[in-house]
Amino acid sequence: MPLNKARRGPRVSASTRQVPPSLADAARQWGRIGILSFGGPAAQIALMHRVVVDERGWMTERQFMNALSFCMLLPGPEAMQLATYCGWRLHGVFGGLIAGLLFVMPGALVILALASFYLLYGSAPGMQALFLGIKAAVLVIVLEALIKVARRALDEPLHWLVAAASFLALFFFAVPFPLVIVVAGLLGFATATGGSTAEDGVMPVSLRRTARTVLVWLAIWLIPLVLAGGGILGEIGWFFSRLATVTFGGAYAVLAYMAQAAVETKGWLAATEMMDGLGLAETTPGPLILVTEFVGFIAAARHNGEPDLAMGLAGALVTLWATFAPCFLWVFAGAPYVEWIASRRRLSRALSAISAAVVGVILNLSIWFALHVLFARVERSDRGFLVLWLPDFTTVDFAAVSLSAIAAAMLLVARRGVLMTLAVCAVLGLVAGMMFVRPSAF
């Protein structure tokens, strides 16, 4: 690929597609994908594949799969970054921006509206009863994600060991999440054999051009955060910027790290409210990592005591910027290297080890969420290097247990969709809360 083509993105040959898409046509398709992107990354990637490869022929199967492998190597939501790469390939940086933004914006607007409603009315007994069912369903949704990821990621003994070690390190020893990911990647890189898996001769762009891209997007990402100052908005911006650099393996992989920091360390919201936010993100289009917008909104809106919608909006905007601006940096800097990365065995091996570690991370998330949903009181006990989470078994919530069982039957046995399961559990939670739970308990 000529170096002077790198900034615009490579051309797609005539054999790949019949008619080159106009920018307007591509934008319409990215908007359609963004509005219909329910169901998590697997469903979102499948929808994108159908449009980009099957219906429109904008990319070949191999080009699409190489791009997907590249995006899974990156921190951040892989489906959003895949859309950004596809847009870049068709229309350069501007096309990538359009694709990435249209993938995120529909869900971000819905989350903003729901978070505003939650801030004003979330403490009402009816709303709390409604979220009782949503939280119970989310437990099973996370469990289903664990099963799917484990089936794909644990295909050899080393991967099982990595997954087990990751869970133990996180749940019992509170090892920092980024360290777990880094160690897993280094282990996979070190245990690889051979050099490449594809033909040689793929020419990446110059390092000078890559360095210029990195510097430009670092400035775009960080300068607004510096201007936000040192108050709550600055704190939110820097927290989610750090988070954006370690979100390997998708949103589920980092939720435990984010939730524990936002709930226990910073005190921005309660564990049950964190579950409420995850439930809202599950019911909206776009990447699940949009739950960060909910957290940033609530943290800023409550910072001065009384609910402040204007501060909440500012917190949501800062959070979105800190979460997604780095995604454009990773994609635009690395996109010209996609074919080269796909041919490197050691990088592929590192990705496999990280995917195995993600299984342990999601298991940690599942247990942490389950304890806080099924029991009214859970205490953390630090015993030297060992951390124990101890529920008070006398505070078990039998309504939550029953609703989780219903959600498991719908999702795992009857194979009903996520949206239907959430809707049914929300209604049943509302009924159960109003019939059996005293309003003062909400």
N, C-alpha and C positions, 0 to 999 in steps of 0.2 A: 504494500500500500504506500503510495507516495506520501512523503512527509507533509507536503503542503495541503493534503486532503484531510489531515487528522482533525483540524479544528471543526470542519464542517461535518465530519462523519463520513465513513466510506460509502461509496455508491453501492446500490444493490443491483446486480446484473439483470439483464432482461429475462434471463432464464428463471430468475427467482420470482418475478412478478410480471404480469402482463402489462399493466398500466401504472406508471409512477403515481403515487398518491400526492394530491395537493396538500398543502399545509392545512387548509380548511377541512378537507376530507379527513385527514388524520386526526385533527382536533375533535371533530365530531365523534370519531370512534373512541378516542381517549376519554371524552366526556361520558359516552355510553358505558364504557368499562367502569369508570369511576362511580357512576350512579348504581350500577348493578353488582358492585364488588362486595357482596355479602358472603359470609361463610368461611372467612379466614384465608390464609395464603394459598392453600391447595386449590380451593375453588376459584380464587382470583387468578392464579396462574393458568388454570384450565380455561377460564374464560378468555384470557389474553391470548393463549395459544390458538383457540378456535378462531379469534378475529384476525390475529396477525399472520398466522401460518395457513390455517385451513380456508378461511373465507376470503382474505385479502391477498394472500401470497406475498406479503411484504418481506418475509424472511423464510429461509429454508428451515427444515426441522433441525438440522445440525447447528445452524447459526443460533436458533432459539435456545437449544439445549446448552450450547457453549455459554451463551449469555446468562442463562439461569445458573449454571455452575459458578460463573464469575460472581454473580450477585449473592450467592450463598456464602462466598468467601468474605463478603463485606459485613461490617457491623451495620445494623439497621434493618428495616422491613424489606425483605427480598422482593416482594411483589411490586412495591412502589419503585424500587430501584430497577427492576426489570422493565417496567413501563418507561422509566426515564431513559434506560439504555436503548430500548426500541425506538423511542422518539429521537434520540441522538443519532442513531444509525440512519434514520430516514431524513432528518432535517437539521442535523447538527445540534449545537448547544441550545438554540431557541426551540427546536423541536423537542429536545429532552426536557426543557423547563415546562413546556406546555403539557407534555404527557405526564410528568411527575406531579405537577400542580393539579391537573384535572383528576388524577387518581385520588388525591388526598382531600381536595376541597369539599366535595359533597358530604363526606363523613364528618369533616371538621366543623362545618356549619351546623349539622344536626347535633353533634356533641355539645357545641356552644349553647344551642337552644335548650337542650336537655339539662345541661349543667346549671343554667340560669334558673330553670324551673326547680331543679333539685335544691339549689341554694335557698330559694324562697319557701318551698313547700315540702322539702324532703323530710323534715322532722315531724310532719303530721302523721297521726296513727295510720291513716289509709295508705299513705306513701310507704311507710315502713313495712306494713303488711304486704304490699305489692312487691317490695324488694326482698322480702323473705323468700318468696318463690324464685325470684331471679337469681339470688345468691346460691340457692340450693341447686339450680340448674347449672350455674357456672362451675360448681364443683365437678359435675359430671363432664362438662365440656372440656375442662382441663384434663380430666382423667382420660377422655377419649383422645385428646391430643398426645398425651403421654404414650398411649398404646400405639398410635400411628407412627410417632417418631421412633419408638423403640423397635418396631417391626422393620423400619427402613434402616436404622442406624446401627443396630447391634447384630452384625453379621459375622463376627469372629470373636474369639475369647478375649483378645486385648480390648475390644470395644466394651465388652461386658465389665471388665475390670475398671476401665476408665469411668464408665457410668456409675458403678458402685462407689468408687473413690470420690467422685464429684459429689454424690449425694451425702456421703459421710462428712466430707470436708465442709459442706455448706450447712447441713442441718445440725450436726453435733459439735462442730468446731468453729462455726462462723467465719470460715476462711473467706476473704473478699472474692466476690464473683469474678472480677476481671482476672485475678490470679488463677482461678480454676480454668478459665478459658485459655489463658496464655500457656499454662503448663500442658494442657491437653493438646493444643496445637503444636507445641514444641516436641511433645512425645510422638505425635503422628509424623511430623517432619523427620525426626531422627530415625524412625523405624522404617522409612520408605527405602525401597531398593530401586536402582535404575535411575535414569535421568529424564526420559520423555516418553510419552505414549502416542505421539503423533509425529507427522513428518516435520523435519526441520525446515528452516528457511523463512519462517514467519517473521516479518520485520515490524517491531514496535516503533512508535514514534520516538523522536529524540528526547533524551532526558531533560534538555533545556526547555523544550516545549512543555513537558510534564511539570517541571518545577514552576514554570510561569503559571500554569493552570492551578497548581496547588496554592501558590501565593495569592492569586486573585480570589479564589474561593475561601481561603482562610480569612482574608480581609472581609469578604462579604459575610461570613459566618460570625466572626468575633467582634468586629467594630460595633455593631448594634448592641451587643451584650456589654461592651465597655461603656457605651453611652447610657445604658440602663442604670448605671450607678451601683452603689453598694447596698441598697435597700432590699426589700423582699423581691422586687423584680430582678435585680442582679443576682440574688441568691438562687432564684428559680432558674434563671438563664444558665448559670454556671453548673448547677446540679444536673440539669437535663443535657447540657453539652457533654459533661463527663459520661453520662449515661449513654449518649449517642455513639461514643467511641467503643463501647463494650457490648452492644446489643447483638452479639453473634447468636445465630440460631433462632431468630424471630422473637416476637414479643413475649411469648410464654417463658422463654429462657431467661428474660431479664425482669419479669414481673416480681418475683420474690425479692430480688435485690432492691428494686425500686420501692416496692410496698413496705418492706421492713425499714428502709431508710426514711421514707416519707412519714410512716406511722410512728416508728419507735424513736428514731434519731431526731427528726425535725418536728414531729408533732403537728404536721399540717392537717391531718385528718385521722379519723379512727379506722381501725381495721375493717369494721363493717362498712364504713363509707368507701374504703378502697374496693371492697367487693361490689358495692353498688356501682362504682365507676366502671369496673370491669364488665358488669352486666350491661350497662349502657353501651359500652364500646362493642360488645358482642352483638347488639341488636342493630347496629348502624353499618352503612357501607364504609369501605376503606380499611386501611390496616388497623389491626388491633392495638398497635402502639399508640393510637389516638387516645387511649386511656390516660396518657401523660397530659393531654390537654385538660381533661377533667381535674386531675390532681393540681396542675398549675392554676387553673381557674379558682378552685376552692381555696388553695393556699393564699392567693393574693386577695380574694374577696373577703376573707375572714381575718386578714392580718391586723386590721385596726379594731377588731371587736365586732361591730355591727356589720351585717352583710353589705358589701359594696359592689354593685354590678359593674361599675366602670373599672374598678381595680381588677375584678375578675376577668373582664375582657382583656385588659392589658396583660394579666398573667397568662391567659390562654394564648395570646399572640406571641409573647416571649417564649412560651413553651414550644409552640409550633415551630418557631424560627430555630430554636436550639435543637429541636429534634430532627428537622428535615433539611435544614441548610447543609449539615454535614453529608447527607445522602447525595446531594448534587456534587459535592467535592469528591467523594469516593468514586462516583460513576464517571464524571467527566475526566478525572485524572487517570482512571484505570481503563476506560472503555477502549482506547486504541490497543490495549494489550490483551484483549479477551482471548484471541486465538492462541497467543503465546502461553497465557496462563493455563488454558485448557490442555496444553501439551506437557505440562510439568507434573511429573508423578509425585514429587514431594509435596507440592502444594495441594494436590488432590488428597493425599494421605493425611495432611494436616487437617483439611476440612472434614474428613471422615472421623478423625479423633475428636474434633470439636463437636460434631453431631452426636457422638456417643456421650460426651460430657453433658450435652443438652438434656439427654434423658434423665440423668441424675439431677440436673437443675430443675426440670419440670416436676420430678417426683418430690423434691424439696418444696416447691411451690404448692403442689397438691396437698401435702400434709399440713403445711402452714395455714393454707386457706381453710381446710377442713376443720382444723381445731378452732378457728375463730368463727366459723359459721355454726358448727354443731354444739359449741359450748359457750355459755354466756361469760365465763371467766377462764382465762388462760394466763398462766404466769411463766415468765422466763426465769430460769435458775442457772446462774453462772457458778460452776464448780471448777475453778482453775481454768484450764484450757477447754473444758467441756461445757457445752451449753445444752440445757434441757428445757423443753417446752412442756409444762405440766398443766393439763386441764383439770378443772374441778368437776368431777363426774356427777356431782349433785346438780350441776347447772346445765345438763344436757337439754337441748331443744328438740323435743320429739317431733314437733311440726317440721323442723328443718330436716331431720332424719327421714321422715316420711316423704317429704317433697323430693329429697335427693334420690330416694329409691324410685319414685315415679319418673324422675328425669333419666335415671339409669335405664329403666325399662324402655322408655321412649327412644333414647339415643342409641343404646348399645344392643338392645334386643329387637325392638320394632323398627329400628333404623329410620326414625323420623328426623326431619330436619332440625337444625339449631333454632331457627326462628319459631317454628311450631312448638318446640319443647319449651323455649323461653316464655312464649305466650301462655301456654297451658299452665306452667308452673307459677307464673305471675298471677294468673286468675285464681288458682287454687291457694296460693299464698295469701291473697287478699281475703278470700273466704275464710281460711283457717285463722288468720290474724283477727278478723272481726268476730269470729264465733268463739274462739278459745283463749285468746290472749287479752289481758286487761289493757286498756289504752295507756295506763300509766307505765306499762312495761316498754312502750315504744319510745 
